[in-house]
Amino acid sequence: MGFEFVDGITVINVNSAVTLAFAAILLLLGYYVKNKVKILEKYCIPAPVIGGFIFMFITWAGYSTNTFNFKFDNIFQDTFMLAFFTTVGLGASFKLLKKGGKLLVVYWLVAGIISILQNILGIGVSKVIGLEAPYALLASAISMIGGHGAALSYGTTFAEMGYDVAPLVGAAAATFGLITAVLVGGPLGRRLIEKYNLRPDEDDAFDTSVTEINVGIGEKLSSLDIIKNVSAIIICMAIGTIISKWISDIINMGFPTYVGAMFVAVILRNANEKFNFYKFDFTLVDEIGNVMLNLYLSLALMTLKLWELAGLIGGVLIVVFAQVVMMILLAYFVVFRILGKNYDAAVMCAGLCGHGLGATPSAIVNMTAVNERYGMSRKAMMIVPIVGAFLVDIIYQPQTIWFIKTFVESIL
């Protein structure tokens, strides 16, 4: 950690270890504030969001007053996200996936249709207010479903087409989406649960069988057993990144590394059930995933730059605001009913707001906040990550490319 003065501004250079320590402190601060401020707990605001927001406003104050700025070496964020999705994969026994059944397919189709509606809304609003199509699409499914990665990728493509500020618009829209995703998901889930007096069904055969499938081994793990479980996560991460790179080269399009890692983990989990390579312990792996998820989101939020939202001017701001309103209305009035109008549906709607406006880790954090207050929805915690991490892309990517070809390339 070092200090330097650039044009009268104190620049605080933070190395990777200190950056990670900042994230951990802010995460603990988030839990502390949440426990003290009951309204935050009442409305299911996730702890990493609270800590991250506190620091975001500190950095914004420094930027707006031209007094100080932070420069982070944030090398752990992507690794933590990769580790989290790997633990999701290791929790997905094929026996468990089969139990997703019809509900998994329904949720997948719902998420895919919403991504189409996002692009339709973006283009529709742009026609009314006179916003250029590339910026409208960057404020639609690209940044809402795709997040920062897709916004940067497509933004760069649009910049090469002559829309110079496209990367900035994409980053700002994705930032807006991520922030709103973790602010509206928990309260929306809470509202549905309280309004309809919903509670987890402890007698649900689905939940019982899930517990049996992912039950701990019931004995104390040796140091070697723990090492084997951790090593399995790391190896899946490594192989997954390699496979994702191969797929990217084959399809000539970016393929998320965490998707490759997650599915390598699924294969290992189910192969291990048959051949018993090592003592897999779901409880250990699940807790590792929980730590990785919380630290990832803490890192992601504390390094966001609120001033980037200045890129959301005029028509772009109207589009992203319309996206948030549409997601809330659809989740509350339509999707909740389609998914069964029960406790699992309410938690899944909280998750939908997470990955439909921000990113899949945001969906998990939203659902975890609801689960911690009202009880576990195992259906939601199994189905939403799989759809948000990969399946929705099967619908989202092709239709987005069609919108680009129809409304952007046609005017060049």
N, C-alpha and C positions, 0 to 999 in steps of 0.2 A: 504494500500500500504506500503510495507516494503522492506528493503534492507538486503541482506546477502552476505557473501563472501564464495564461494565454489571453492576450488582449484585455487584461484587467480582470479576468475571471479565474477563480480558483478551480482548477481541474483536479479532481480526486481520482487518481488511478488505483483501481481495486483489482488485485490479482485474483486468480480463480479460487484459491482457498478462502480468501476473505469474502469473496462474492458468495460462496456457498455458506459461510458462517452467517453473513447478513441474512440469507434466505432462511436459515434455521432459526435465527433469533426472531425474525419477523413472523415465522410460522408459530413459534411459541407465544409471541406477543398477540397474535391473532386469536389463539385459544384463550389466552388470559382475558382479553377484551370481550370476547364472546361470552365468557362465563360471567363477566361483571355487568355487561350491558344486555339485559334480558331481551330487549326487542330484537337484537341480532340473532339470538338463539331461537326466539319465538318464530322468526320468519326464515329460519334455516339458511342463514348467510354463512358460507363456508369459512373456516378459520384462515386458510391461506389467502383468501380474498381480502379479509379484514386487514391482515398484516401487510399485504402487498399494496393495498390502497393507501394505507398510512404513509408508506414510503414513496409511493407515486406522487402524493401531494407535496412531500418534502422536496423531491427532485424538481417538481413543477415550480415550487416557490423559488428554488435556486435559479432555474432557467429564466423565469419571468422577471426576476430582479437583476439578472446578469451578475450574480455574486459568486455562485458556485455551480459545479456540474460534476456528475459522476461518470466515470468511464470504466465499465465493468469488463472483466475477462470471463465471459459466461460460457465456459466450455462444458459444463455439466448438464445443462438444460435438456439437450437432445438425448444425452445418454440416459438420464432419468426417465424421460418419456419412453425410450426404447425398452428400458428395464421394466417399466410398468406394464406395457403391452405384452411383454414376454410372460410376466406373471399371470396376465389374463389368459393367455394361451395355455399355460400350464394348468390352469384351473378348469379347462374345457375338455372334460372327458367326453368321448363320443356318446356314452350313455346319457350324459347330461345334455349334449346338443340335441339329441333326439327328442328330449322332453320340451325343447323350445317349440317344436312342432309348428302348428298353424299360426300361433301368436308371433313367432319369429318372422315368418313370411309376411304376415299382415303389417308388422312394424316396419319391416324393410320396404315394403311397397309404399307405406305412408311417408316414410322419410324420403324416398325417391320422388314421389309425387310433389312433396313440399319443395324439393329442390327445383323442380320444373316451375312450380308456381312462383318461386322467388325470381327466376329469370323473367317469367311473364310479367310479374309486377314491376320489375326494374325497367324493362323495355316499355311497358305501358305508361309508367310515370314519366319516363324520359320523353316520350312523344308529346305528353301534355305540357311539360315545362321546358322543352327544347334542349334537353341534356344529350350530349353525344353518346351513342350506343356503347362504346368501350367503357366509359366511366359508369354508365348504368349497370353494365354487366359486372364490373369490378365491385360494385356495391350490392350485388345480388348473390347468387349461389357461389360464385368464385371465392368471395371472402367469407360469406356466412357459413357455408358447408366446408369449403376448402381451407379456410384459415389463412394464416400468414404465408405459409409455403406456397399455396396456390396463388394468392394475391401477388406475391413477388414474381412467380413464374409467368403468369398471364400478363401482369403489369409490364414486365420486360418485353414480352412479345408485342404488346400494344405500343410500347415506346418505340420499338423498331419499325412499327407501322406509321409513326409520326405523331403519336400522342405522348408527348414528352413527359407530362406529369403523371402518367398512368401508374408507375411504381409507387409514388407518394400517395395517390388516391387509394390504391389497393391496400397499402400498409395502414392508412388511416381507417379505412372501412373495416379491415380485419381487427384492428385495435378496438374500434367501437363495438364490433360484434362480440369480441371476447369479454369485454367489460360487461356488456348487457347480458350476455349468456349466464354469467355467474351471479348476476344481480336478480334476474327475473325467474330463473328456474326453481330455486328453493321456495320462494314465496308462492309461486304458482302451484307447486305440488302441495304445499301446506294448505293453501286455500281450498283446493279440491278435497283434501283429506278432511278438513274441518267442516266444510259445507255439507258433505255427504256422510260425515261421521264414519269414516273408513278406518279399518284396522287390518293388520296382517292376519291372514287365516292360518292359525297355528296347526289346524288339522288338515291343511291342504296337502294332498298326497305328493304334489310336486315338490313342496318344500321338504317334506320328510325324506324323499328319495334323494334330493340334492344333498341333504345333510349326510346321508349314508354314503353317497359317492365321494364327497369331498371331506369326509371326516378325517380328523388327525389320526395318526397311527396308534395313539393311546399309550405311548411310552416315551420316556425321556430320550431325546436324540443324543447320540454321541457327537463329539467334535467332528469326527470324520463324516457322519451323516449330514451335519449342517454344512460342511464344506462341499459335499456332493450336491446338495440342493442348491447352494449358491453357485457352484461351478456350472450346474445345468443351465441356470439362468444366463450366465455369461456366455456360455458356448452357443446357446440358442440365439442370443443377440448377435454374435459374430457371424454365424452361418446365415442368419436372416438378412443381415446387411449385404452379404455377398450375393445371395439369391436375388434380393431386390435390385441390386445393380445389374445382374444378368437380365432380369425382366425388363428393366428400364431400357437396356440396349436393344432388346428384341422388339419392344413395342415403340421404341423411339419417343418415349414420353416418361416423365418422372414417375417413379413408383415408390411410395413411401417405405422407408426402411423398416419402420415399426410393424408394417403389415407382414413383411417377410418374416420378421422375428416372431411375431405372434403365431403364425401358422407353422413354423418350425417347432415352436413350443407345443402346439397342439399335437403334432406328430409324435414328439418325444413323450408327452404325457401318456398317450394311448399305447405307444410301443412299450413303455415302461410297465403299464398295467398287464401287458401280456408276458413280457420277458423279465421283469423285475431287475432292471439294471442297478437300481439303488432304492433306498427307502424314501419315497416321495412323501413329503409332509405338507399338506395343503395349508394348514394354519400358519406355518412358517413362511411359505411362499406368499400367502395372501397378505401377511403383515409387512413383508418386504415391499410388495407392490403398493401397499397403502403409504408407506414412507416415501417411496419413489414418486408417487402421484402428488403428494402434498408438497414435497420439495420442488418438483417440477413446476407446479402452479405458482408457488411462492416466487421462484426465480422468474417465471414468465411475467408475472404481474409487477414485481419490483423493478424490472428493467424496461417496462413499457414507458413510452414517452407521451405524456398527455398532450404535449404541444403538437404532436403529429396530427392530432384531431383537427388542427387548423386547416388540414387538407380537405376536411369535410365541409366544403363551402357550398352555398347555393343549392343546386339541384342534387348533388351527391348526398348532402345531409338529409334532404327530403326522402331520397330513396332508401337510405339505411334506416331512417326512422320508420318508414312505412314497412320495411322488412321486419322490424322488431314487433310492431303492432300486429302485423299479419300472423307472426309466429305465436304470439300470446293468444290471439283470438282463435286460431286453428287448434292449438293445443288444448285450450280450455273448453271450447264449445263443440269441437268436432272429434279430434283424435282421442280424447278421454273416453268418449262414448264408443268409438270404433274399437278401442282396445279392451272394452268390457266394463267400463264404468265401475271399477273396483280399486282396491288399494294398489295393486300392481300397476294398473293403468295410470294412476295418479303419479306414482314414482317415475314411470317411464316418460310421462309428459314433462316432468322436471328434467329428465335426461335429454329429451328431445330438444328442449330449449338450449341445453348445453352444447350439443354437437350440431344443432341446426343453426346456431348463431355464432358459435365460437370454435370449439374443438372437442374431441371425444373425452380428453381428460377433464374438461369442464363439466361434461355430462356426468362423469363418475363422481366428481366432487359434489355436484348438485344432489345427486341421488344419495350419496353417503350422508350428507347433511340431513336429508329427510329421514333416512333410515335410522340415524343416531337418535332422532327425536321420537319417531313413531314406531320403529321396528323394521326388521329386514324384509326387503322384497327381493327374493333370490331370482325370480323370473326377470325382473328389471336389470339386476346386476349381471345377469348372463347375456341377455339379448341385446341390450343397448350398446355395449362395447363392440360386439361383433358387427352389428349393423353400422355403427358410427365410424369404426376404424377401417372398414373395407367394403362391405356389401353395398352401402349407399353410393360408393364411387362407380359401381357398375351402371347405375342410372344417371348419376350426376355428371360424370365426365362426358359421355357421348352427347347428351342433350345440350350441355354447355358449349361443346364444340359446334354443334348445329346452330345454336344461337349466334355464335361468333361468325360462322360462315354466312349466315343469313342476314345479319344486321350490321356486321362490321366489314367483312371482306366485300360485300356487295356494293358498298358505297365508296370503296377505294378506286 
